[in-house]
Amino acid sequence: MILLRRLLRAAAVGAVITMPFGSVMTAAAEPALAVKAESVVTIGIPKGEGPDAPDITAEDTYTRPDPAAVQAVWDLGAANAWNSAESQLISLQAAYPDWHPPRDLSAYVANGALDQRIADAVDRHDWAAVLEALPDVGSDACESPFRLFARADALEGIGEPVALDVFYIRTLAVCDTPDTVATLAARAASVLGMDSLAVLRDSVPLQRRAAADPGINAAYAKILQAEIRFRFDAALASGDAGAAVSLAETSKDPSLITEAGWAVLETDAPGAASLFARALAENGPEDARRGLVLASLATDDLGAARAAVAQAPDPASLAELSGRIDLADARLHRESGDWRTAVTLANRAASFFPALDADAQALAGGALMDAAAQETDARNDTAARALALEASTYPPTRRAGRMRAAWSDLQLGNADAAASVFSQLYVETPEAESAEGYALAAKRSGGMGTAEALARTVGGPLGARLTALNASAAFEQGSYLTAKSLAPDSFAPLEGIDSSWYRQAVSVRSQSGTIGQNRLSGFAATTSAGLVRGRSRYEAGVSVYSLDPGRSALPAITASSETVAMPYVAWSREGETRVAARLGVSPMNADVDPALIGEIAVAREDAGRAIEARAFARPKTDSALAFVGQKGAVTGEAFGRVIETGAALHGRLPVGDRYALQAGVEATRLEGENTADNTRFAVDVSANRNFVRKGFAYLVSGPFYQFQSYDENTNFFTPGHGGYFSPQAFHRAGLSLNAQTDPLKSWILKADLALAQEWVEEDAALTDPRLRGPQPFIGGGDSSGIAGALDLAVARRISPEVIFSANLSAIQSEAYEDVRLGLALTWVPGGRDGLVRTDLPSDPFNPNAWNQP
């Protein structure tokens, strides 16, 4: 019996029965049935442990515990009472000092107690204690499942990604128990990063086991999916949608394919539609169906969109998408001219999904307005009126429909009906179209008195339409002479606009620079008179300049204080095409003989679009040398007095109601007395927004860019040079603000402000560019800086017959400063009621502003 008990105990040495981690371990009722998974114990007669039979002599001197007490230790372990088993064993050793427990019992208790401590630490989530309790394991050894999962939980709980990666990679390479490998592989897919998953993906042992076991293969597939997911997310984060789509297609995961579809929906709607269709074919999420519908809508493939909705498990749940499909279909029918089908589909879209009601009404009403416009163009006013009235039943097109119907009534001769509708529309919103329609209808129906009463009550533009109907277009465009000639008594503010006038102006200029060269101080007195005949304005005058650049430090330049005169005549005519011309001579009584100068400008404006062409011969006023010329101190030869001859073309194109683009190009040739000839090319572009403000005829602002280039740099004051700014490349980019108050008031103000960055490139120049052969170079270089410009002009009627005006121009840049101030008094016999732009003084030092069409 003793021998049998020893054999059973030997068979159970180190036995550890594990269960799902975290719960209390269980063992068989009999310790002899316990099995130790980690080792093999030889069953047989112990070798070298002493004789098999009791040694009677030894028993007299050697005491041992009762076998029942030893068996109790085994039983406690079998009952998972490992702490008690360990305590019992220690008590027996203490009671019997000379007794040594069997090795199998010691190992059995030690392993069980260790696992109990690990399990207790796991239950407490004391992950550091778990890792401390777990014994080290060899690189090629596989722990028991209990310890494996305890270690995995501890590493995940303590948050050590490096140790976690090492654990999973090593364990899945050396362990071969199918259930354990499958469970750990599945966990690895959910906790490891992309790089570690890639290592497991390429693990040959794991691939081999996956091929041999379905459970491991399923877990290995999760690793592949997780690794692809990481790469998919990384591709999207980096903006590489193509790589993300490729990964999704490789994964064959319908959810990932659906995500790829959403990722490229905005940039590649056809590709997204293909992805969504594939995901649905592979039983992907229903979200793919919504994506397929939206992608089909984006490509106008409405058949595919409708099919996708029809194949849904519950098509009624996709009412919103059905509505959007009908709305898109309505838009296509409207674009193709099938407006009645468009209306039907738009109404059905709103019934499918009420949130689309506003868009559906706008589209249906818009389609009806399109149809009404087509009928109007075909001169079928009756049909146009009916369609417009139908459009007016939709809130978004209510006003437009009623307006169109009223115009149709006017065309049909129903002036009373048209006047009634136009008046109602004007009361709702007093704007130009309803005012113009009401004025026309009131005139035709004989209801001008009623219209005038409404104009006084409501205000707005209706009064002007009623008092000067035939001249309103000219008046709105600022053609006041035209408006006055067409309707002399209709525009009270135009009283005196066609009167003759006499003006005396004085201007002062101070430009910084080198004394005797580009520094320029002086004043100009301009005496002029003008008269109006119909739509034409005539003017004649003379400007007397007194210029003093100072005495130069260069011995070659003589003092050049000058007093010169410049007579001129000018003419302008209003109309659909405006024309202006000026003729005069360059400064007389100067060191250089005068030359003929002049300009002609033609401009036309229609619906905000404008074009202007000019041809001119102008003096350069950059310096006294350029303007009037001077004599060389050595040779006595006169040189300078530069005339710039050329042409310019400028245009404006409106973009919407408040924006406009402007561009211009200019090419000129510059010639002077005994100076090198030069050419200039310039372009400018700008964009601006018109800010509608009460009291302003215009208030616009926006960015601009200007460029000009001269063939030669003649910005010097030695013989042969012209003394004018002539860079080989000049760039200016900035912002401008331009404004003018309403005309026909007792005062008018015009302001132009600009702030820009300038870049200048100037070549070095020959001392005398007229000569050939070796000679010193002067000047040259590149520069840049901030520049600002201000130009203000104001006119005020101080009495019916006297107008005071003033102007201020200032330029501040890195290179120079230029300030100009002018004052003027204008006498208008008979008086003037309102002021217009021509009452503002022009700058005699700025030939670019002398002539305005």
Salt bridges, closest charged atoms under 4 A:
GLU38 OE1 - LYS36 NZ 3.86
GLU49 OE2 - ARG103 NH2 3.69
ASP115 OD1 - ARG147 NE 2.81
ASP126 OD2 - ARG124 NH2 3.67
GLU143 OE1 - ARG151 NE 2.78
ASP153 OD1 - ARG187 NH2 2.61
GLU156 OE2 - ARG187 NH2 2.94
ASP202 OD1 - ARG201 NE 3.01
GLU227 OE2 - ARG201 NH1 2.99
GLU227 OE2 - ARG231 NE 2.95
ASP233 OD1 - ARG229 NH1 3.13
GLU259 OE2 - ARG229 NH2 2.38
GLU282 OE2 - ARG278 NE 3.36
GLU286 OE1 - ARG289 NE 2.80
ASP300 OD1 - ARG331 NH2 2.97
GLU320 OE2 - ARG290 NH2 3.65
GLU320 OE2 - ARG324 NH2 3.10
ASP326 OD1 - ARG306 NH2 2.85
ASP326 OD2 - ARG348 NE 2.70
ASP329 OD2 - ARG306 NH2 3.05
ASP329 OD1 - HIS333 ND1 3.14
GLU335 OE2 - ARG331 NH1 3.48
ASP370 OD2 - ARG334 NE 2.48
GLU390 OE2 - ARG340 NH1 2.91
ASP409 OD1 - ARG385 NE 2.75
GLU428 OE2 - ARG398 NH2 3.51
GLU428 OE1 - ARG399 NH1 3.55
GLU428 OE2 - ARG402 NH1 3.24
GLU431 OE2 - ARG399 NH2 2.68
GLU476 OE2 - ARG465 NH1 3.30
GLU495 OE1 - LYS484 NZ 3.82
GLU576 OE1 - ARG604 NH2 3.39
GLU599 OE2 - ARG614 NH1 2.73
GLU599 OE2 - ARG618 NH2 2.85
GLU605 OE2 - ARG652 NH2 2.88
ASP606 OD2 - ARG609 NH2 3.62
GLU612 OE2 - ARG614 NE 2.51
GLU637 OE1 - ARG770 NH1 3.54
GLU644 OE1 - LYS620 NZ 3.87
GLU644 OE2 - ARG680 NE 2.64
GLU666 OE2 - ARG680 NH2 2.28
GLU671 OE2 - ARG669 NE 3.16
GLU673 OE1 - ARG641 NH2 3.77
ASP677 OD2 - ARG669 NH2 2.98
ASP684 OD2 - HIS650 NE2 3.31
ASP752 OD2 - LYS750 NZ 2.41
GLU758 OE2 - ARG732 NH2 2.83
ASP768 OD2 - ARG770 NH2 3.07
ASP818 OD2 - ARG509 NH2 3.18
ASP818 OD2 - ARG820 NH2 2.92
ASP839 OD2 - ARG832 NH2 2.37
ASP843 OD2 - ARG820 NH1 3.03
